[in-house]
């Protein structure tokens, strides 16, 4: 956007504001209630707004290098907060209208459709937007040691779907009256959801063949059945599998509107696992926060929330792997070697960071290495879009409680430990920023809006890579009577972000599952190369930190 267009936009807002507050009637009519306006107060408001506008223009256009960053930040904060206050009548009117429409739809569903439809809540609707090149399904692979019993698997999964807590697994995602809704399916057949996926030649299915299956199956679910399925691979073989061991795999595909990754883990723990098992983080545990801390968080949010959100929505993220072009498919899937969490914790302890920061740094450096190998120019800072769970979960039912945020990864310093420390610092700043609170409110608001408005808003979300960190199981567990040896998952890609990584820990190990769309990783081998660069950077980070234990 040019300087002239920015100036014209601000002047037009000022003119419209003056017309609103300085009209001859000295009043505003809102919902048939006449509210008197003091002309002097309106004049002071306009003058204050003009002052903020001038300061903002000086800081951002006339004087690019302002010596006092505090003045720039303060002027932006006040400018945007006053703008939101001026627009508040429009914002409230729109959201009140949407609430009335949603209430009317609920009444019609109850009395005219007899419960066939249910209006989707906001946190689920946010994840329901998809098109032919952007399916909103996440894919999980569970590898078990033993010989599969298809009948037992079907029986156990069918029993889950019959429980009231999992009713949404018997519904499909539809549009009704312009909003996302759940529609009940009465003739559900478990054989259409739990199916056998075998090689035509009856040979064992390899890791790469599983990735190829997921690539082929990663499409929008048809409207004639609930959007989830469990595909059984009776004979699965690792590339380095020991002789005499027999494995089978379960590919679990589910629409993100039904549940998030934490809910999927809850189903495994509470409904499928044989005996009790423990998650590394219990999402239902209460988060301990004092009243003073809560007050401070909301005070900071009230002052800086609008500015943080606007900067996030207008983030100019452009690089070789994020051009702003929409996803076009197909997607390529891959996973890393199993990473030893004990070794990662040694790196964390020696560098004073976190295991998540180590993995994010390795991913950012791996992307930089991949760009260098392709002779692509690459910026010194890219932004990841981490998913953040809103804790605690109220119950163990399938639900969505993830929000998105922006986390800068500075890969241009040249020193790996410095990159790691910067990522840790940015993650710590994010955890206490007002962006998370504002994004939670925005998710609640946007998810209530009509579908076409949600689609417009979603186009404003930008990040080079999405990152999902899902707490897994602390110890080994058994499913369907067999030992679970591997558990990984791939998140869906959104809008123009063509790369994603999911971290799911299991029994002291963690795999990084990476998916790439051709809009970002054009060649079939790019995901595999990115995984290799990621693994190399983890080893280099461990070596630079003085850790001699093997990370794999």
N, C-alpha and C positions, 0 to 999 in steps of 0.2 A: 504494500500500500504506500503510495507516494505521500510526501509531506503536504502537498496541496490538498489531496483528498482527505487526509486526517484533519487538516485545518477547516475545510468546508464542513466536514461531519460535525465537528465540535461547535462551529458557528450555527449550524442548523439546529442542533440541540438547544443551544442558548436562546435562539429566536423562538423556538417552540415553547421553551420554558417560560420566557417572558410573556408570550401570548396567554399561557395558562394562568400565570399568577398575577398578571397586571391588567386583566381585562376590566372593562368599565363597571361590570356588575359587582366586582370585588367579592365573588363567591364562586364555589365549585358545586355543581349538582352531581351527586353520586348516589345511585340507588334511591332516587326520589327524595333524598335528604339534602337540603341546602346548607352548605357549610360556609360560614362567613370567613373571608380572608382579609387580614390586615394589610393594606397596600404597602405600608412602611416595612412590615416584616418581609413581604414578598420582595421589596426592593433590596433589602439587606441580603436576602438569600441569593438573588441574582448577582449582586456584587461579589459575594463570597464565592459563588460558583465560577464567575468570570476570573477571579483571582487564582483559583485552583487550576482553571484551564490554562491560563497564561504560564503558571509555574510548570505545569505538565508539558506544555509545548516547548518551553525553554530547555527543560531537562531532556526531552526526547528528540527534539528537532534542531533547535538553534545551537545548543551546546551539548554535543554528543558525549563529551567527557566531563561530567560534572564532578568537581572535587568532593562535594559533600553528598555521598550516596544516601545519607539519611534524609536529606531534604527531598530528593527524588522519590524515595520510597514513601515518605509521609504525604507528599503531594498526590501521588498515585492513589494511596489508600483513601485520602479524604475525597479526592475527585470521584472515585468509583463508588464510595459509600453514599455520597450526596446524590449521584446519578441514580443509584438503586432506590433511594428514598423518594426521588421525584417520580420514578416509574412504579412505585409501590401500588398506587391505585389500579394501574393496568395489570400488574402481576396478581394482585389479590382478586380482581374481577375475573381474570382468566381461570385461576385455580378454583375459585368458588363455582364458576360455571361448569368446569370439568367435574367437580364433586357432585353437583346436582344431576348432571347427566349420568354419572356412574351410579348414583342412587336410583335414578329412574330405570336404568338397565337392570339393576339387581331386582327391583320390584317386578319387572316384566319377566325375568328369568324364573322367579318364584311362582308367579300366578299364571303365566301363559305358557311356559316351557317346562314346568313341573320338575325343576332341578336338573334338566338335561345339560344346561350350561351353567358355569360358574365363572364370574369375572375374576381374572387373574390378578393377584396382588402385585404391587409395584416392584418388589425385589425380584420376583420371578419374571415379570414382563420385560424388565430391562435386558434379560438374557435371551429373550424369545425372538429377536429380530434376526432374520436370515434370508438368504436368496440362493440361487443355484450354485454360486461360487463361494458362498459363505454359510455353510451349514453350522448350526449352533450346537453340535454334538461334541461331547468329550469322549475319548476312547481310552479304555483301560485294558491292560493285559495282565492276567494272573496265571503264573506257571506253577503247576503242581506236580509232585513226584508220585507216580503210581499209574494205575490203569483206571480210566474214567468210567463212571457208571452214569450213563446219560439219563436213565430213568430217575435215579436219586437226585441228580442236579435239577431236572425239571420239576420234580415233586417239591423240592425245598424252595425253589424260586416261586413256584405257583402258590405255595402257602404264604409267602410274603405278600404277594399281590392281593390276596384275599383279606388281609388285615385292614382295618379301617384307617390306621395311621399311614398306610401306603396307597390310599385310594387314588391319588393322582397318577399312579402307574397303570390305572385302568381308564385313563382319559387321554384325549388327543388335544393338540394345540390348534386353535382356530381363531379367525377374525370374526367378530360379531359386533355390528353397530360401530365399527371403527376402532374397537379395542381388542386386546388379546384376551381370550377366554379358554377355559377347559371345557371340553365336551365329553360326556360320558359315553363309553362303549359297552354295550350289553353282551355282545357275542364274542368276547375275547377268547382266543385259542392259544394256549401256552406253546403249542408246536410252531406257531408263527413268530414266537419270540425267543425260544430256546432251541437253536438249530445246530446241526452238525455241519462242520466245514472241513472237508477232507480234500487231500490232493487227488486229482483224477487217477494218477498212477499208483495210489495207495502208499507211496513212500512217505517218510517222515517230513513234516513241515518245518523248514528252517526259520531262523530269525528274520532274514530278509524276505522270505515268502510271507511271513506274518505282516511285515510292514507293507508289502504289496497288497495284501488282502485289505488292510485298513485303508490304504489309499483308494482302492476301488470302491470300498463301502462308505467312504466319507462323503455322503450326499445327504440332501434333505430327506427326512423320512416321509413315506407316503401318508396320505390322509386317512387311510383305511384301517390303521392300527395305532395304538399308543406308541410314542416315539422312543422306544428302547428295545434292545435285544441282547441276548447272550449267545455268542457263537462258540461252539465247542470244537477244538482241534484235538482229535483223539490221540494223535501221535506227533509230539513236538520234539525237536532236537536242537540243542545249542550247537554253535559252531565248534566249541571246544568240549563237547559233552563226553563224560567218562563212559567207558564201556560197561554194559550191564545195567545201566540206569534207564528207567522209562519215565517219560514226562508227557503230560498233556497240558493244553493251554485253554484259557477262557477269555475271549474278547468281549468286553462289556461296553456296549455303545448306548449312550443315553443323551437325550436332549437336555441342555443345560437348564432350561426352564423347570424341569422336574426336580433337579437337585444339583448341588455343587459337589466339589470333591470331598469336602469334609463329611457331607451327608452320605456319600457313597462309602466312605470308610466306616461310618457308623452302622450302615447296613451290614457290612462284612462282619464287624465286631459283634453286633447284637443279634443278627438273624442267621448268618451263614456259618460263622466260625464254630468249630467243635470245642466247647468249653470256653472259659473266660480268657480274654486277651486285653492288653493295655495299649492305648494310644500314647505316643510320645507327649502329646498335649491333649488334655481332655477339654473339648470345646464347650462343655456345659459347666465347667467350673467358674465360679464367680470371679470377676476381675476386681482385685482389691485396689481401690482408689479413694483417697480421702475427699471430704467435702471441699477442702481448700484447693486440692489439685483439680477437682472437677470445676470449681468456680473459676480458677485460673485459666483452664482450657477454654471454657466458654467465653471468658472475657477476651482472650486473644482471638478467638474465632469471630467475635462481634466486631473487633477492630480490623482484622486482616483477612477474614474469610473471603470477602468479595474479591479483593485484589488477588489472592492466591488462586481463586477459581478462574478469573479472567485470564491471568497469565498462563494457567494450565490449558485452557481451551484454545488460546491463541498461540500456543507453542509452535514456533516455526521449525518443526522437525523435518529436515530434508538431508538425505545422504544416499550413498550407493544402495543401501538395503531398505530405504524407506523414501520412495519418490512421491508419495501422496496418491499414487494410482490405486484404484480399488482392486481387491483380490480377484484373480481370474482363474486360479486352479491350473492343474491339479496340485495336490499337496504331497510332500515327501516326508516320511517318518523315519526316525532313527533313535537309538539310545546309546548312552555311554557305557563304559565298563562299570562294574559295581565299585563305588568309592567307599573306602573305610572311614566311618564317622570318627573313630578314635584318632586317626591321622589328621583329619580335618580339625578336630578339636585341639590338637597340638599346634597346628598353624594358627588357629584362633587365639590360643593362650599366649603364644610367643609374639604375636603382632597386636594383641589387645583389641581384637575385632570380633566378628561373629562368623559362624560357619556359612550362613547365608551370604554375608559379604564376600567371603572367599569364593563361593560359587558364582556370584554375580560378576566379580572381577574377572574370573577366568572366562566367563561368557563374553564380556565386553572386549577383553584382549583377544579372544579367539575370533570375534567378528573383525577386529582390526587386522589380524593376521590374514584372514581370508580375503579381505579387501586388498591388502598389499599383494597377495599372490595373484590377484586378478588385475593388478595395476589400476585399481579404483582409488580415487581420492577419498579420504575418510576424515571426518571432523575430529577435533580433540575431545569433544563431549557428545555423547549420545544419550538418549533417554529410554529407560526401561519402564514398562507399565506393570508394576507388581500388583497382584491382587491381594487385598488385605481383608481378613475375616473380621467381621464385627462381632466381638465376643461380649458376653457368653451367648451360646445358642440356647434358646428357651426350652428346647426338647430335642429328641433324636429323630423326629419326623423328617422326611425329605423336604429340603428348603434351600433358599439361596440367601447367604449373608455376606457375600463378597462385594467389595467396592474396588474401583481402580484408582490408581494415583500415578504420579510421575516421579521417577527417581533418576537424577543425572549420574552418568558413569563417565568419569574423566579418564580417557584412555591415552591422552596425549603426553603424559608426563615422561614416559620412557622408562620409569622405574616401577616394577610390579608392586613392590610393597607400598609405594606411595599411592598407586592406583587403588590398592586394597584399602588403605587408610582413608582415602577420599570417599570411597563407596560407603565405608562404615560411618563416616561423619555425615554424609548425606542421608543415609538410612535413619540415623539417630535423629537428625533434624526433621525428617519426614514424620517420624513417630510422634513428635510433639507439635507438629504444625497444624494450622487450622484447615489445611486442605482436606484432611481425612474427614473432619466433621462436616465440612461443606459438601464434600462428595457424597457422604451418606445422606444428607438432606436432599441433594440433587437427584440421587438415585431414587429416593422415595417419591419426589415430585415428578420426575421425568417418566418413571414407570407407570404413573397414573394417567399420563396424557394419551391422546389418540395415537394410533400407530404411526400415521404420517408425520406427526410432530416429533415423535421419538426418533424416527429415521433421520430427520433433519439434524437433530441434536447429536445423534451418534456419529455423523460425518465430521464432527468437530474433535473427535478423540484421536490423538496421534501419539505414537510411540514406535521406536524402531523394533522393540522386542517385548512381548508379553511374558511375564514370569509368574508362575504359580507355585507356591511352596505349601504343600499339604502334609500335615503331620501324619505319619504312618504308625506302624506297630513296633513296640519296643522289642518284643521277642518273637520267635517263630511261632506260627499257629497252624492249625489244621482246618481245611475246608472240605466238606463232603467226605470226611474220613481220610484225606490225603494231605501230606505236608506241603504247605505253600513255600515255594523257594524263590519266587520273584513276584514283584508287584510294581507296575509303572502306569503312568497315565499321560495323555496328551490333551492339552486344553484346546478349545476352539479358537480360531483366529478371528479378529474383528476388524471391519472397515478396511483400512489400508495397511494395517500392521501384518506383515507377512511372515514373521518369525515368532515362535513361542517356545518356552522351555518350562517343563513341569518337574518339580523335585518331590519325590515321595520316598520317605525313608522306610526301611523294613529290616528289623533284626540287626541293627548296627551297621547297615549298608544303605547307600542311596544311589539311585541311578538318575541321570539327567535325561529326560525324554524330550527330544527336540523335533519340532515340525516346521516345515517351511513351504510357503506358497511360491509359485514361479514368479510372482510379481517382485519378490525379494531375492529368492535363490533360484535362478533361472535354470541351472543345469541339474540333472538328476543326481549328480555326485556331490552337490554343494552341501547338503545336510550331513552326509558322511564326513566330508572335509571339515565342516564346522565342529562336529563331534570330536574329531581327531585333534583339532586346534584347542578345543576346550580342555580335553584330557591333558594335552601337553602343557597348557598354562597352569593347570592345577599342580602338576609335578614341579614346574618351575617356581610357583609360589611357595610350595612346601620347601624346596631346596633353598630359596632365598631367605626363608624364615628360619633355616637351620634345622628342619625336621628331616631326620634320616629314615624314618619309618615309611614303607611303601604306602602310597595312598590308594592303590588298587589291589 
